[in-house]
Amino acid sequence: MYLDKNLIKEKKKANKEASRIMKLLLTDGLNEMEAVEFERLKNMDYFNIGQKLLLTPTIEVRRGILLLTNKNC
């Protein structure tokens, strides 16, 4: 069976994007909290160490971990 190389690249890219989960250690200088992407965050595709993140109220917390969505960050 012959598969087009471009088709294979597109499938690999789609699988890679769909399976991403990011775990973050957030700090305000005094306190540290762990957070994970509960849904893929559109603004965090190119995230750098030390980048600032604005969190808005009503963040769900499970087992001490913040669940980040597009609505709360």
Gaussian input, Z-matrix of N, CA and C with variables (Angstrom, degrees):
# hf/3-21g

backbone

0 1
 N
 C     1     B1
 C     2     B2     1     A1
 N     3     B3     2     A2     1     D1
 C     4     B4     3     A3     2     D2
 C     5     B5     4     A4     3     D3
 N     6     B6     5     A5     4     D4
 C     7     B7     6     A6     5     D5
 C     8     B8     7     A7     6     D6
 N     9     B9     8     A8     7     D7
 C    10    B10     9     A9     8     D8
 C    11    B11    10    A10     9     D9
 N    12    B12    11    A11    10    D10
 C    13    B13    12    A12    11    D11
 C    14    B14    13    A13    12    D12
 N    15    B15    14    A14    13    D13
 C    16    B16    15    A15    14    D14
 C    17    B17    16    A16    15    D15
 N    18    B18    17    A17    16    D16
 C    19    B19    18    A18    17    D17
 C    20    B20    19    A19    18    D18
 N    21    B21    20    A20    19    D19
 C    22    B22    21    A21    20    D20
 C    23    B23    22    A22    21    D21
 N    24    B24    23    A23    22    D22
 C    25    B25    24    A24    23    D23
 C    26    B26    25    A25    24    D24
 N    27    B27    26    A26    25    D25
 C    28    B28    27    A27    26    D26
 C    29    B29    28    A28    27    D27
 N    30    B30    29    A29    28    D28
 C    31    B31    30    A30    29    D29
 C    32    B32    31    A31    30    D30
 N    33    B33    32    A32    31    D31
 C    34    B34    33    A33    32    D32
 C    35    B35    34    A34    33    D33
 N    36    B36    35    A35    34    D34
 C    37    B37    36    A36    35    D35
 C    38    B38    37    A37    36    D36
 N    39    B39    38    A38    37    D37
 C    40    B40    39    A39    38    D38
 C    41    B41    40    A40    39    D39
 N    42    B42    41    A41    40    D40
 C    43    B43    42    A42    41    D41
 C    44    B44    43    A43    42    D42
 N    45    B45    44    A44    43    D43
 C    46    B46    45    A45    44    D44
 C    47    B47    46    A46    45    D45
 N    48    B48    47    A47    46    D46
 C    49    B49    48    A48    47    D47
 C    50    B50    49    A49    48    D48
 N    51    B51    50    A50    49    D49
 C    52    B52    51    A51    50    D50
 C    53    B53    52    A52    51    D51
 N    54    B54    53    A53    52    D52
 C    55    B55    54    A54    53    D53
 C    56    B56    55    A55    54    D54
 N    57    B57    56    A56    55    D55
 C    58    B58    57    A57    56    D56
 C    59    B59    58    A58    57    D57
 N    60    B60    59    A59    58    D58
 C    61    B61    60    A60    59    D59
 C    62    B62    61    A61    60    D60
 N    63    B63    62    A62    61    D61
 C    64    B64    63    A63    62    D62
 C    65    B65    64    A64    63    D63
 N    66    B66    65    A65    64    D64
 C    67    B67    66    A66    65    D65
 C    68    B68    67    A67    66    D66
 N    69    B69    68    A68    67    D67
 C    70    B70    69    A69    68    D68
 C    71    B71    70    A70    69    D69
 N    72    B72    71    A71    70    D70
 C    73    B73    72    A72    71    D71
 C    74    B74    73    A73    72    D72
 N    75    B75    74    A74    73    D73
 C    76    B76    75    A75    74    D74
 C    77    B77    76    A76    75    D75
 N    78    B78    77    A77    76    D76
 C    79    B79    78    A78    77    D77
 C    80    B80    79    A79    78    D78
 N    81    B81    80    A80    79    D79
 C    82    B82    81    A81    80    D80
 C    83    B83    82    A82    81    D81
 N    84    B84    83    A83    82    D82
 C    85    B85    84    A84    83    D83
 C    86    B86    85    A85    84    D84
 N    87    B87    86    A86    85    D85
 C    88    B88    87    A87    86    D86
 C    89    B89    88    A88    87    D87
 N    90    B90    89    A89    88    D88
 C    91    B91    90    A90    89    D89
 C    92    B92    91    A91    90    D90
 N    93    B93    92    A92    91    D91
 C    94    B94    93    A93    92    D92
 C    95    B95    94    A94    93    D93
 N    96    B96    95    A95    94    D94
 C    97    B97    96    A96    95    D95
 C    98    B98    97    A97    96    D96
 N    99    B99    98    A98    97    D97
 C   100   B100    99    A99    98    D98
 C   101   B101   100   A100    99    D99
 N   102   B102   101   A101   100   D100
 C   103   B103   102   A102   101   D101
 C   104   B104   103   A103   102   D102
 N   105   B105   104   A104   103   D103
 C   106   B106   105   A105   104   D104
 C   107   B107   106   A106   105   D105
 N   108   B108   107   A107   106   D106
 C   109   B109   108   A108   107   D107
 C   110   B110   109   A109   108   D108
 N   111   B111   110   A110   109   D109
 C   112   B112   111   A111   110   D110
 C   113   B113   112   A112   111   D111
 N   114   B114   113   A113   112   D112
 C   115   B115   114   A114   113   D113
 C   116   B116   115   A115   114   D114
 N   117   B117   116   A116   115   D115
 C   118   B118   117   A117   116   D116
 C   119   B119   118   A118   117   D117
 N   120   B120   119   A119   118   D118
 C   121   B121   120   A120   119   D119
 C   122   B122   121   A121   120   D120
 N   123   B123   122   A122   121   D121
 C   124   B124   123   A123   122   D122
 C   125   B125   124   A124   123   D123
 N   126   B126   125   A125   124   D124
 C   127   B127   126   A126   125   D125
 C   128   B128   127   A127   126   D126
 N   129   B129   128   A128   127   D127
 C   130   B130   129   A129   128   D128
 C   131   B131   130   A130   129   D129
 N   132   B132   131   A131   130   D130
 C   133   B133   132   A132   131   D131
 C   134   B134   133   A133   132   D132
 N   135   B135   134   A134   133   D133
 C   136   B136   135   A135   134   D134
 C   137   B137   136   A136   135   D135
 N   138   B138   137   A137   136   D136
 C   139   B139   138   A138   137   D137
 C   140   B140   139   A139   138   D138
 N   141   B141   140   A140   139   D139
 C   142   B142   141   A141   140   D140
 C   143   B143   142   A142   141   D141
 N   144   B144   143   A143   142   D142
 C   145   B145   144   A144   143   D143
 C   146   B146   145   A145   144   D144
 N   147   B147   146   A146   145   D145
 C   148   B148   147   A147   146   D146
 C   149   B149   148   A148   147   D147
 N   150   B150   149   A149   148   D148
 C   151   B151   150   A150   149   D149
 C   152   B152   151   A151   150   D150
 N   153   B153   152   A152   151   D151
 C   154   B154   153   A153   152   D152
 C   155   B155   154   A154   153   D153
 N   156   B156   155   A155   154   D154
 C   157   B157   156   A156   155   D155
 C   158   B158   157   A157   156   D156
 N   159   B159   158   A158   157   D157
 C   160   B160   159   A159   158   D158
 C   161   B161   160   A160   159   D159
 N   162   B162   161   A161   160   D160
 C   163   B163   162   A162   161   D161
 C   164   B164   163   A163   162   D162
 N   165   B165   164   A164   163   D163
 C   166   B166   165   A165   164   D164
 C   167   B167   166   A166   165   D165
 N   168   B168   167   A167   166   D166
 C   169   B169   168   A168   167   D167
 C   170   B170   169   A169   168   D168
 N   171   B171   170   A170   169   D169
 C   172   B172   171   A171   170   D170
 C   173   B173   172   A172   171   D171
 N   174   B174   173   A173   172   D172
 C   175   B175   174   A174   173   D173
 C   176   B176   175   A175   174   D174
 N   177   B177   176   A176   175   D175
 C   178   B178   177   A177   176   D176
 C   179   B179   178   A178   177   D177
 N   180   B180   179   A179   178   D178
 C   181   B181   180   A180   179   D179
 C   182   B182   181   A181   180   D180
 N   183   B183   182   A182   181   D181
 C   184   B184   183   A183   182   D182
 C   185   B185   184   A184   183   D183
 N   186   B186   185   A185   184   D184
 C   187   B187   186   A186   185   D185
 C   188   B188   187   A187   186   D186
 N   189   B189   188   A188   187   D187
 C   190   B190   189   A189   188   D188
 C   191   B191   190   A190   189   D189
 N   192   B192   191   A191   190   D190
 C   193   B193   192   A192   191   D191
 C   194   B194   193   A193   192   D192
 N   195   B195   194   A194   193   D193
 C   196   B196   195   A195   194   D194
 C   197   B197   196   A196   195   D195
 N   198   B198   197   A197   196   D196
 C   199   B199   198   A198   197   D197
 C   200   B200   199   A199   198   D198
 N   201   B201   200   A200   199   D199
 C   202   B202   201   A201   200   D200
 C   203   B203   202   A202   201   D201
 N   204   B204   203   A203   202   D202
 C   205   B205   204   A204   203   D203
 C   206   B206   205   A205   204   D204
 N   207   B207   206   A206   205   D205
 C   208   B208   207   A207   206   D206
 C   209   B209   208   A208   207   D207
 N   210   B210   209   A209   208   D208
 C   211   B211   210   A210   209   D209
 C   212   B212   211   A211   210   D210
 N   213   B213   212   A212   211   D211
 C   214   B214   213   A213   212   D212
 C   215   B215   214   A214   213   D213
 N   216   B216   215   A215   214   D214
 C   217   B217   216   A216   215   D215
 C   218   B218   217   A217   216   D216

   B1=1.4562
   B2=1.5325
   B3=1.2952
   B4=1.4675
   B5=1.5198
   B6=1.3309
   B7=1.4650
   B8=1.5180
   B9=1.3016
   B10=1.4556
   B11=1.5335
   B12=1.3184
   B13=1.4703
   B14=1.5192
   B15=1.3225
   B16=1.4700
   B17=1.5272
   B18=1.3292
   B19=1.4587
   B20=1.5282
   B21=1.3099
   B22=1.4680
   B23=1.5214
   B24=1.3298
   B25=1.4643
   B26=1.5194
   B27=1.3335
   B28=1.4649
   B29=1.5191
   B30=1.3316
   B31=1.4655
   B32=1.5252
   B33=1.3264
   B34=1.4654
   B35=1.5245
   B36=1.3353
   B37=1.4608
   B38=1.5272
   B39=1.3281
   B40=1.4685
   B41=1.5239
   B42=1.3211
   B43=1.4639
   B44=1.5192
   B45=1.3177
   B46=1.4586
   B47=1.5214
   B48=1.3197
   B49=1.4622
   B50=1.5257
   B51=1.3017
   B52=1.4582
   B53=1.5230
   B54=1.3167
   B55=1.4565
   B56=1.5302
   B57=1.3094
   B58=1.4566
   B59=1.5266
   B60=1.3282
   B61=1.4568
   B62=1.5239
   B63=1.3103
   B64=1.4557
   B65=1.5227
   B66=1.3206
   B67=1.4567
   B68=1.5244
   B69=1.3299
   B70=1.4607
   B71=1.5165
   B72=1.3075
   B73=1.4544
   B74=1.5182
   B75=1.3354
   B76=1.4575
   B77=1.5186
   B78=1.3171
   B79=1.4578
   B80=1.5175
   B81=1.3342
   B82=1.4619
   B83=1.5251
   B84=1.2963
   B85=1.4591
   B86=1.5163
   B87=1.3211
   B88=1.4659
   B89=1.5192
   B90=1.3067
   B91=1.4574
   B92=1.5227
   B93=1.3257
   B94=1.4574
   B95=1.5174
   B96=1.3265
   B97=1.4586
   B98=1.5247
   B99=1.3218
   B100=1.4518
   B101=1.5153
   B102=1.3213
   B103=1.4537
   B104=1.5239
   B105=1.3249
   B106=1.4612
   B107=1.5149
   B108=1.3214
   B109=1.4601
   B110=1.5200
   B111=1.3139
   B112=1.4552
   B113=1.5278
   B114=1.3095
   B115=1.4560
   B116=1.5128
   B117=1.3087
   B118=1.4711
   B119=1.5295
   B120=1.3234
   B121=1.4643
   B122=1.5236
   B123=1.3214
   B124=1.4643
   B125=1.5181
   B126=1.3236
   B127=1.4655
   B128=1.5156
   B129=1.3091
   B130=1.4614
   B131=1.5233
   B132=1.3187
   B133=1.4547
   B134=1.5270
   B135=1.3140
   B136=1.4599
   B137=1.5215
   B138=1.3086
   B139=1.4539
   B140=1.5185
   B141=1.3255
   B142=1.4597
   B143=1.5212
   B144=1.3084
   B145=1.4578
   B146=1.5208
   B147=1.3298
   B148=1.4467
   B149=1.5166
   B150=1.3135
   B151=1.4576
   B152=1.5235
   B153=1.3096
   B154=1.4583
   B155=1.5193
   B156=1.3358
   B157=1.4500
   B158=1.5165
   B159=1.3172
   B160=1.4561
   B161=1.5235
   B162=1.3248
   B163=1.4542
   B164=1.5191
   B165=1.3255
   B166=1.4613
   B167=1.5257
   B168=1.3296
   B169=1.4697
   B170=1.5269
   B171=1.2972
   B172=1.4680
   B173=1.5241
   B174=1.3193
   B175=1.4623
   B176=1.5213
   B177=1.3173
   B178=1.4550
   B179=1.5298
   B180=1.3371
   B181=1.4600
   B182=1.5237
   B183=1.3167
   B184=1.4570
   B185=1.5167
   B186=1.3440
   B187=1.4699
   B188=1.5258
   B189=1.3166
   B190=1.4554
   B191=1.5157
   B192=1.3233
   B193=1.4658
   B194=1.5209
   B195=1.3267
   B196=1.4579
   B197=1.5247
   B198=1.3347
   B199=1.4580
   B200=1.5220
   B201=1.3218
   B202=1.4639
   B203=1.5192
   B204=1.3430
   B205=1.4607
   B206=1.5191
   B207=1.3174
   B208=1.4653
   B209=1.5177
   B210=1.3332
   B211=1.4616
   B212=1.5297
   B213=1.3258
   B214=1.4608
   B215=1.5346
   B216=1.3073
   B217=1.4796
   B218=1.5145
   A1=108.66
   A2=117.22
   A3=122.72
   A4=109.81
   A5=116.67
   A6=121.51
   A7=109.40
   A8=115.41
   A9=121.89
   A10=109.66
   A11=117.68
   A12=121.47
   A13=112.16
   A14=118.23
   A15=121.27
   A16=111.04
   A17=116.65
   A18=121.15
   A19=110.40
   A20=116.82
   A21=121.32
   A22=110.58
   A23=118.13
   A24=122.44
   A25=111.25
   A26=117.38
   A27=121.41
   A28=111.26
   A29=117.54
   A30=121.22
   A31=111.06
   A32=117.36
   A33=121.07
   A34=110.61
   A35=116.70
   A36=120.96
   A37=110.80
   A38=117.38
   A39=121.51
   A40=110.62
   A41=118.12
   A42=121.38
   A43=111.32
   A44=116.83
   A45=120.82
   A46=110.84
   A47=117.69
   A48=121.67
   A49=111.52
   A50=117.70
   A51=121.20
   A52=112.13
   A53=117.72
   A54=120.47
   A55=114.11
   A56=118.48
   A57=120.60
   A58=111.10
   A59=115.43
   A60=121.91
   A61=105.79
   A62=115.70
   A63=120.71
   A64=109.46
   A65=116.30
   A66=121.88
   A67=106.89
   A68=115.81
   A69=121.15
   A70=110.80
   A71=115.95
   A72=122.55
   A73=105.93
   A74=115.67
   A75=121.62
   A76=109.77
   A77=116.89
   A78=121.34
   A79=110.11
   A80=114.86
   A81=120.12
   A82=109.85
   A83=117.00
   A84=121.96
   A85=111.59
   A86=117.38
   A87=122.17
   A88=111.69
   A89=117.18
   A90=123.05
   A91=110.66
   A92=115.94
   A93=121.23
   A94=109.09
   A95=116.00
   A96=122.63
   A97=108.71
   A98=116.44
   A99=120.72
   A100=108.94
   A101=116.06
   A102=121.64
   A103=109.07
   A104=116.02
   A105=121.50
   A106=109.04
   A107=115.34
   A108=121.14
   A109=108.12
   A110=117.58
   A111=121.46
   A112=109.14
   A113=115.58
   A114=123.71
   A115=106.54
   A116=116.91
   A117=120.31
   A118=109.95
   A119=116.13
   A120=121.82
   A121=109.36
   A122=115.28
   A123=121.29
   A124=112.30
   A125=117.56
   A126=121.18
   A127=113.44
   A128=117.97
   A129=119.90
   A130=112.45
   A131=118.57
   A132=120.59
   A133=110.76
   A134=117.31
   A135=122.28
   A136=107.94
   A137=116.47
   A138=123.09
   A139=109.25
   A140=117.01
   A141=122.43
   A142=110.35
   A143=116.80
   A144=121.54
   A145=108.24
   A146=116.90
   A147=121.66
   A148=114.14
   A149=117.04
   A150=120.48
   A151=110.31
   A152=116.43
   A153=121.33
   A154=110.08
   A155=114.40
   A156=121.32
   A157=108.27
   A158=117.22
   A159=121.84
   A160=108.78
   A161=116.91
   A162=122.62
   A163=109.25
   A164=116.62
   A165=121.73
   A166=109.01
   A167=117.01
   A168=121.03
   A169=114.04
   A170=113.63
   A171=127.53
   A172=111.81
   A173=115.22
   A174=121.75
   A175=107.39
   A176=115.38
   A177=120.02
   A178=109.13
   A179=115.96
   A180=122.02
   A181=108.03
   A182=115.87
   A183=121.57
   A184=108.85
   A185=115.07
   A186=121.64
   A187=111.72
   A188=116.68
   A189=121.77
   A190=114.74
   A191=117.84
   A192=121.80
   A193=108.97
   A194=116.64
   A195=121.64
   A196=110.17
   A197=116.94
   A198=121.89
   A199=108.54
   A200=116.08
   A201=121.87
   A202=111.18
   A203=115.16
   A204=122.80
   A205=108.82
   A206=116.68
   A207=120.10
   A208=111.87
   A209=118.08
   A210=121.39
   A211=112.68
   A212=118.47
   A213=119.14
   A214=114.43
   A215=118.31
   A216=118.43
   A217=111.51
   D1=130.35
   D2=-178.01
   D3=-102.65
   D4=128.27
   D5=176.67
   D6=-117.92
   D7=138.86
   D8=178.47
   D9=-66.34
   D10=135.54
   D11=-179.25
   D12=-61.25
   D13=-37.68
   D14=178.75
   D15=-65.38
   D16=-38.06
   D17=178.45
   D18=-64.87
   D19=-41.13
   D20=178.23
   D21=-63.20
   D22=-43.06
   D23=178.16
   D24=-61.96
   D25=-42.63
   D26=179.78
   D27=-64.49
   D28=-40.52
   D29=178.95
   D30=-65.72
   D31=-42.19
   D32=178.46
   D33=-62.87
   D34=-42.32
   D35=179.54
   D36=-64.03
   D37=-43.35
   D38=179.31
   D39=-63.40
   D40=-42.20
   D41=178.86
   D42=-66.01
   D43=-39.59
   D44=179.72
   D45=-64.74
   D46=-43.15
   D47=-179.26
   D48=-68.51
   D49=-37.18
   D50=-176.91
   D51=-71.75
   D52=-28.15
   D53=-173.07
   D54=-97.06
   D55=8.68
   D56=-176.41
   D57=-76.68
   D58=138.96
   D59=168.07
   D60=-141.59
   D61=129.36
   D62=-177.01
   D63=-108.55
   D64=130.30
   D65=175.21
   D66=-110.54
   D67=129.92
   D68=-175.20
   D69=-122.29
   D70=150.07
   D71=169.17
   D72=-109.28
   D73=111.06
   D74=-177.42
   D75=-99.95
   D76=141.32
   D77=178.35
   D78=-142.72
   D79=149.68
   D80=173.77
   D81=-110.71
   D82=12.63
   D83=-178.63
   D84=103.98
   D85=-27.73
   D86=178.73
   D87=-117.28
   D88=-45.80
   D89=-176.14
   D90=-106.22
   D91=147.75
   D92=176.04
   D93=-123.48
   D94=139.06
   D95=177.66
   D96=-136.90
   D97=145.58
   D98=173.24
   D99=-92.39
   D100=147.51
   D101=179.58
   D102=-144.16
   D103=150.82
   D104=175.28
   D105=-133.91
   D106=156.33
   D107=174.22
   D108=-73.09
   D109=120.12
   D110=174.77
   D111=-86.00
   D112=-27.41
   D113=171.09
   D114=-141.08
   D115=158.70
   D116=-177.99
   D117=-61.59
   D118=123.17
   D119=-178.76
   D120=-87.29
   D121=118.17
   D122=-175.47
   D123=-64.13
   D124=-36.76
   D125=-175.39
   D126=-83.99
   D127=-1.05
   D128=-175.91
   D129=-114.18
   D130=26.41
   D131=177.12
   D132=-67.67
   D133=-31.96
   D134=178.98
   D135=-121.66
   D136=79.25
   D137=-174.92
   D138=-99.35
   D139=134.27
   D140=-179.71
   D141=-113.77
   D142=152.34
   D143=175.58
   D144=-63.04
   D145=133.19
   D146=179.79
   D147=89.24
   D148=-2.51
   D149=179.47
   D150=-68.23
   D151=142.90
   D152=-179.99
   D153=-84.59
   D154=148.55
   D155=-178.28
   D156=-136.02
   D157=125.44
   D158=179.36
   D159=-94.88
   D160=119.01
   D161=178.19
   D162=-101.07
   D163=136.42
   D164=178.22
   D165=-107.78
   D166=159.67
   D167=-175.11
   D168=-58.16
   D169=165.27
   D170=-176.65
   D171=66.71
   D172=60.15
   D173=173.40
   D174=-98.96
   D175=126.97
   D176=179.24
   D177=-77.21
   D178=138.62
   D179=-179.83
   D180=-123.91
   D181=128.60
   D182=175.88
   D183=-129.50
   D184=125.82
   D185=-179.79
   D186=54.25
   D187=34.00
   D188=177.03
   D189=80.01
   D190=10.98
   D191=-179.04
   D192=-115.38
   D193=129.69
   D194=177.86
   D195=-73.44
   D196=134.65
   D197=177.06
   D198=-102.13
   D199=109.91
   D200=-174.51
   D201=-90.61
   D202=134.57
   D203=174.93
   D204=-128.61
   D205=173.16
   D206=177.79
   D207=-66.46
   D208=-23.13
   D209=-178.91
   D210=-79.84
   D211=-26.58
   D212=-174.63
   D213=-109.33
   D214=6.16
   D215=174.30
   D216=-148.48

